[in-house]
Amino acid sequence: MTPGDADRRARDLGVLALALLALIWGYNWVVMKVGLDYVRPLPFAALRTSLGVLPPLIARARFAPDRDEMGPRRSDEEDPRSDDE
């Protein structure tokens, strides 16, 4: 695989991702229209928001580094500005 092929593949994947996003976003209107026939607007918005927050939470839980790998927190380190010496 040449570097040009890798660039073309990355560009094609980007275009595919944007096309998929447009398809999902466009179909969302149909889902909302049908959903509002069964549920009032406020509970529907709450359900939609709750379902929308699940993928980022799952991704964070799956792909976030462990605390041990990240090193100490800033509050655990000494403050370089302190003049306690």
Helices and strands as residue ranges (DSSP letters): H 3-35, H 41-63, H 67-70, G 74-76
